[in-house]
Amino acid sequence: MTNETIYKICKLIILSGGIFAIAACGNDQEGVPDSAAIHDRVLTLDSHVDISPDYTFLPEFDPGKMTDMKVDLPKMKAGGLDGAFFIVYVGQTARTEENYGLAKQDALRKFAAIHRMADTLYPDQISLAYGPDDVRRIYKGGRKVAIIGIENGYVIGKDISLVEDYYNRGARYMTLAHNGHNDICDSAQPKKELGDVLAEHGGVSDFGRQVIGEMNRVGMMVDISHVSADCMIQAVNMSKAPAIASHSGVRALADHPRNLTDDQLRLLAKKGGVIQLVAYTGFIKVDPARSAAFEDLMAEIADRHGLSKSDFENISKTPEWAQGMADINAKFPLANVNDFIDQVDYAVKIAGIDHVGISSDFDGGGGITGWNDASESLNITRELVNRGYSEQDIAKIWGGNLLRVWTEVDRVAAELRAE
């Protein structure tokens, strides 16, 4: 895609009333390599995009149309975002047999939605990838790439056979836990309302060890975002294949329990893994006043609608949410692309260029000034170029490192199945 093509796309969008691409339509700095051309040449892969439970089933969640979602096909095209992991997320609830069944049911609905997008509704525009070679083939064929990730191992309950079941449905990574402990491991953020103590398992449970072994066997990447420090260290060490952090930040720059310390970054790199740095403002710069305002808004809306205070999916669909967040963003500004790439710089310094990638967490709370939806993805490449990263290194950060890990996970799985 040439600069002229990008300009025409941006102009068309702006003339149609959209403003989201304006930030991505500026010129590069004089004397700096052509970031738009580099962006076009490298494969750009976002490792974490959330979807609604009503994805593809309601018009407002139709990925083929211009919507209020941060990621849809028009925005991916406008921003030159080549692919994404679309996420089967289910929030943590009380661990009962009934809730295990509901979690599985909710997960299957999201699996069906992603397949519906790629297999039924828009197969001419986007295709599902089941391996790294699929990603490259689909990309070279001119279509967008969809991959499935699972967020929260709670979706398997206590049924380890579901690891292979979900793999067969397309899942290629699973975040071991989310907010709140589950049967696999401890969370970085226990849920008091569920009766969580600080550490239930001391890291990974006995069942969790079996789950990680099964993930290794089938070829599903072990994702340590959201988990406790003990779980992260144990999981990375016990996994026979490299692990990933699908959407985490750097703790040295933002002291949040969801972020990784320098020692964790070094361990992940030593074991061949990758941290996918996330464009979530709270993990880029810590702002206690903003966090308090956010929690107050969540609680207020939850009380008004009879929802759980941690039910982001449904709270964010209420009429009050957009205005409430607009007020918070005006008072407590979001992190910006410069802040985000500061995290990239730091992670590269500690873990090395081969162990750093990026993710958005779009439609799950992610979004920063300059990269607030998929249409602005060029701004990430532009800032990487401005910081002096080579095209080869930008290709690694935008997806190459993650594909390397995925390839190794597949190789290990093949060996394990052959034993």
C-alpha positions in Angstrom: 0.0 0.0 0.0 1.5 3.3 -1.1 1.3 6.6 0.8 -1.1 7.8 -2.0 -3.3 4.8 -1.4 -3.3 5.4 2.4 -4.1 9.1 1.8 -7.1 8.1 -0.5 -8.4 5.7 2.2 -8.1 8.3 4.9 -9.7 10.9 2.8 -12.6 8.7 1.9 -13.1 7.8 5.6 -13.0 11.4 6.7 -15.3 12.6 4.0 -17.8 9.8 5.1 -17.9 11.4 8.5 -15.4 9.2 10.3 -12.6 10.8 12.3 -10.9 7.7 13.6 -8.2 7.6 10.9 -7.1 11.3 11.0 -4.2 10.6 13.4 -2.9 7.9 11.1 -3.0 10.1 8.0 -0.2 12.5 8.7 3.1 12.6 6.9 6.3 11.0 8.2 9.1 13.2 9.5 11.6 14.4 7.0 14.6 12.1 6.7 12.8 9.2 8.5 12.2 6.0 6.6 8.7 5.7 5.0 6.8 4.2 7.8 3.6 3.7 5.7 5.6 1.5 3.2 7.2 -0.5 6.0 3.8 -0.9 7.6 2.5 -2.3 4.3 5.4 -4.7 3.9 5.4 -6.3 7.4 2.7 -8.6 8.7 0.8 -6.8 11.4 -0.7 -9.1 14.0 -2.6 -8.0 17.2 -2.5 -10.8 19.7 -5.6 -9.8 21.7 -9.0 -8.5 20.4 -12.1 -9.1 22.6 -15.5 -9.7 21.2 -19.0 -9.4 22.5 -21.2 -12.4 23.4 -23.4 -11.0 20.6 -20.6 -10.8 18.0 -22.0 -11.4 14.5 -25.5 -12.1 16.0 -26.6 -8.4 16.3 -26.1 -5.6 13.7 -24.1 -3.5 16.1 -21.5 -6.3 16.3 -21.3 -7.1 12.6 -17.5 -7.2 11.9 -18.1 -6.5 8.2 -19.7 -3.1 8.8 -18.4 0.2 10.2 -19.4 -0.2 13.8 -18.7 1.3 17.3 -16.4 -1.6 17.9 -12.7 -0.8 17.9 -12.0 -3.6 15.5 -14.1 -4.5 12.5 -13.0 -5.2 8.9 -13.3 -1.7 7.6 -11.1 -0.4 10.4 -8.6 -3.2 9.9 -8.4 -2.3 6.2 -8.0 1.4 6.9 -5.3 0.9 9.5 -3.4 -1.9 7.7 -3.9 -4.4 10.5 -3.4 -7.7 8.8 -4.7 -10.1 11.5 -5.8 -10.6 15.1 -6.4 -13.2 17.7 -10.1 -12.9 18.4 -10.8 -13.9 22.0 -13.1 -16.4 23.6 -13.3 -14.7 27.0 -15.5 -15.8 29.9 -15.3 -14.0 33.2 -14.6 -15.8 36.5 -17.6 -16.8 38.6 -18.2 -19.1 41.6 -16.8 -22.6 40.8 -19.9 -24.7 40.8 -21.0 -27.4 38.4 -23.8 -25.2 37.1 -21.3 -22.3 36.4 -18.8 -24.6 34.7 -21.6 -25.6 32.3 -22.5 -21.9 31.7 -18.9 -21.0 31.1 -18.6 -23.7 28.5 -21.8 -22.6 26.9 -20.6 -18.9 26.8 -17.3 -20.0 25.3 -19.0 -22.1 22.6 -21.1 -19.1 21.6 -17.9 -17.1 21.0 -16.2 -19.9 19.1 -19.3 -20.0 16.9 -19.3 -16.3 16.3 -15.7 -16.2 15.2 -16.3 -19.1 12.8 -19.4 -17.4 11.6 -17.4 -14.3 10.7 -14.7 -16.1 8.8 -16.5 -19.2 7.4 -20.0 -17.9 6.6 -20.3 -14.1 6.6 -17.0 -12.7 5.2 -14.9 -15.6 3.9 -13.8 -13.4 1.0 -12.3 -10.9 3.4 -11.0 -12.9 6.4 -10.0 -16.5 7.1 -9.2 -18.5 10.1 -5.6 -19.6 10.6 -4.8 -22.9 12.5 -1.1 -22.6 12.2 1.7 -20.1 11.4 1.8 -21.3 7.7 -1.9 -20.6 7.5 -1.3 -17.0 8.7 1.3 -16.4 6.0 -0.8 -18.0 3.3 -3.9 -16.0 4.1 -1.9 -12.8 4.4 -0.2 -13.3 1.1 -3.6 -14.1 -0.5 -4.8 -10.6 0.5 -7.3 -11.5 3.2 -7.3 -10.6 6.9 -6.2 -13.3 9.3 -8.4 -14.5 12.2 -7.0 -16.7 15.0 -8.7 -17.8 18.1 -7.4 -17.4 21.7 -9.0 -18.3 24.9 -8.9 -15.9 27.9 -9.5 -17.7 31.2 -8.9 -21.5 31.6 -12.1 -21.4 33.6 -13.9 -22.4 30.4 -12.6 -26.0 30.8 -13.9 -26.2 34.3 -12.4 -29.5 35.6 -12.7 -31.3 32.3 -9.2 -31.6 30.8 -10.6 -33.1 27.6 -11.9 -29.7 26.7 -8.4 -28.5 26.0 -8.3 -30.7 22.9 -11.9 -30.0 22.1 -11.2 -26.2 22.1 -8.0 -26.8 20.1 -10.0 -28.6 17.5 -12.3 -25.6 17.3 -9.4 -23.4 16.5 -8.0 -22.1 19.9 -4.3 -21.6 19.7 -3.6 -20.1 23.1 -5.3 -20.1 26.5 -4.8 -17.6 29.3 -4.5 -19.9 32.3 -6.6 -17.6 34.6 -8.3 -14.2 34.5 -9.4 -11.9 37.4 -10.0 -14.4 40.2 -8.5 -17.8 40.9 -9.7 -20.8 39.1 -8.9 -24.5 39.3 -5.8 -24.2 37.2 -3.9 -21.5 39.0 -3.9 -18.3 41.0 -4.7 -15.0 39.5 -2.7 -11.7 39.8 -6.0 -10.1 40.9 -8.0 -12.3 43.3 -11.7 -11.5 43.6 -12.8 -10.9 47.1 -16.4 -11.2 46.1 -15.7 -14.9 45.3 -14.0 -15.4 48.6 -10.5 -15.6 47.0 -7.6 -15.5 49.4 -4.3 -14.0 48.2 -3.0 -17.4 47.0 -5.2 -20.6 46.8 -2.8 -22.9 45.0 0.6 -21.4 45.7 0.8 -20.8 41.9 -0.2 -23.7 39.6 -2.5 -26.4 41.0 -2.0 -30.1 40.4 -4.8 -30.0 37.9 -3.1 -27.0 36.3 0.1 -29.0 35.8 -2.0 -31.6 33.9 -3.6 -28.8 31.9 -0.3 -27.3 30.9 1.0 -30.7 29.9 -2.1 -31.2 27.7 -1.7 -27.8 26.1 1.8 -28.7 25.2 0.6 -32.0 23.8 -2.1 -30.6 21.5 -0.1 -27.5 20.5 -1.9 -24.7 22.4 0.3 -21.8 23.6 0.4 -21.3 27.4 -0.6 -17.7 28.1 0.6 -16.3 31.5 -1.1 -12.9 31.3 -3.4 -12.3 34.3 -1.8 -15.0 36.5 0.0 -14.5 39.8 3.8 -14.2 39.8 4.2 -17.7 41.3 1.9 -19.1 38.7 3.8 -17.3 35.9 7.2 -18.6 37.1 6.0 -22.1 37.6 4.0 -22.3 34.4 6.9 -21.0 32.2 9.3 -23.4 33.9 7.1 -26.5 33.6 5.9 -25.9 30.1 7.8 -28.0 27.6 7.2 -25.2 25.0 7.8 -21.5 25.2 5.0 -19.5 26.8 3.5 -16.1 25.9 2.1 -13.2 27.8 -0.7 -12.3 25.3 -1.5 -8.8 26.8 0.7 -7.6 29.6 2.9 -4.6 30.5 6.2 -3.7 32.1 6.1 -3.4 35.8 9.2 -1.2 36.1 7.3 1.5 34.2 3.8 0.9 35.6 3.6 -0.9 39.0 0.5 -3.0 38.5 0.1 -6.6 39.4 -0.9 -7.5 35.8 2.5 -6.4 34.6 5.8 -8.4 34.5 8.9 -7.6 36.5 12.3 -7.5 35.0 13.0 -11.0 36.3 9.8 -12.3 34.8 10.7 -10.8 31.5 14.2 -12.4 31.6 12.7 -15.8 32.5 10.1 -15.6 29.6 12.9 -14.7 27.2 15.3 -17.4 28.6 12.6 -20.0 27.9 12.0 -18.7 24.3 8.7 -16.9 25.0 7.4 -13.5 24.1 5.6 -10.7 25.9 2.9 -9.0 23.9 2.8 -5.5 25.4 -0.7 -4.2 25.7 -2.2 -0.8 24.8 -4.3 -0.6 28.0 -3.8 2.7 29.6 -3.8 1.4 33.2 -1.0 -1.0 32.5 1.1 1.7 30.7 0.9 4.5 33.3 -0.6 4.1 36.7 -3.1 6.8 37.6 -4.8 6.0 40.9 -7.4 8.7 40.5 -8.4 7.5 37.1 -8.6 3.9 38.3 -10.8 5.0 41.2 -13.1 6.9 38.9 -13.2 3.9 36.6 -14.1 1.5 39.4 -16.8 4.0 40.7 -18.3 4.1 37.2 -18.3 0.3 36.9 -20.0 0.0 40.4 -22.6 2.7 39.7 -23.7 1.1 36.4 -23.6 -2.4 37.9 -25.8 -1.4 40.8 -28.2 0.4 38.5 -28.6 -2.6 36.2 -28.2 -5.5 38.6 -24.9 -6.6 37.2 -21.7 -7.8 38.8 -19.2 -5.0 39.4 -16.6 -6.9 37.3 -18.9 -7.7 34.4 -17.2 -5.4 31.9 -18.8 -7.0 28.9 -22.3 -6.1 29.9 -21.5 -2.8 31.8 -19.8 -1.4 28.7 -23.0 -2.0 26.6 -25.1 0.2 28.8 -26.2 3.7 27.6 -24.4 5.4 30.5 -21.0 3.8 29.7 -19.9 5.9 26.8 -20.6 9.2 28.4 -19.1 8.1 31.7 -15.8 7.0 30.0 -15.7 10.2 28.0 -15.9 12.2 31.2 -13.1 10.1 32.8 -10.9 10.4 29.7 -11.4 14.2 29.7 -10.4 14.5 33.3 -7.7 11.8 33.3 -6.1 11.5 29.9 -5.2 8.2 28.4 -1.7 7.0 27.8 -0.5 7.7 24.3 1.5 5.9 21.6 4.8 7.5 22.9 4.1 6.1 26.4 3.3 2.7 24.8 6.5 2.5 22.8 8.4 3.4 25.9 7.3 0.0 27.2 8.5 -1.6 24.0 11.9 0.1 24.4 12.2 -1.1 28.0 11.1 -4.7 27.3 13.5 -4.9 24.3 16.3 -3.7 26.6 15.5 -6.4 29.2 14.2 -9.3 27.2 15.7 -8.7 23.8 14.2 -7.8 20.4 13.2 -11.5 19.8 10.9 -11.6 22.8 8.7 -8.6 22.4 5.4 -8.1 20.6 2.3 -5.9 20.8 -1.4 -6.3 21.5 -4.3 -3.9 21.8 -7.0 -5.5 24.1 -9.4 -3.6 21.9 -13.0 -4.0 22.8 -11.9 -5.3 26.2 -10.8 -2.0 27.7 -7.7 -1.3 25.5 -7.1 1.8 23.6 -4.7 4.8 23.9 -4.4 8.2 22.3 -3.1 7.5 18.8 -4.0 3.8 18.8 -7.6 3.8 19.9 -8.9 1.5 17.3 -7.6 -0.7 14.5 -7.7 2.1 12.0 -4.9 3.9 13.8 -2.5 0.9 13.7 0.0 2.7 11.3 0.8 5.1 14.2 2.5 2.2 16.0 4.8 1.5 13.1 5.4 5.2 12.7 6.6 5.6 16.3 8.8 2.4 16.0 10.4 3.9 12.9 10.9 7.2 14.7 12.6 5.4 17.6 15.1 3.9 15.2 13.8 0.3 14.9 14.7 -1.4 11.6 12.1 -2.9 9.3 13.4 -6.4 10.4 12.8 -5.6 14.0 9.4 -4.0 13.4 8.4 -7.2 11.6 9.4 -9.2 14.7 7.5 -6.9 17.1 4.4 -6.8 14.9 4.0 -10.6 14.8 7.2 -12.3 13.8 8.2 -13.1 17.3 4.8 -14.5 18.2 4.8 -16.7 15.0 8.2 -18.0 16.0 6.9 -19.1 19.4 3.8 -20.6 17.8 6.0 -22.6 15.4 8.1 -23.9 18.3 4.9 -24.9 20.2 3.7 -26.9 17.2 7.1 -28.6 16.9 7.1 -29.6 20.6 3.5 -30.8 20.3 4.5 -33.0 17.3 7.3 -34.6 19.3 5.1 -35.2 22.3 2.4 -36.9 20.2 5.1 -39.1 18.5 6.3 -40.4 21.9 
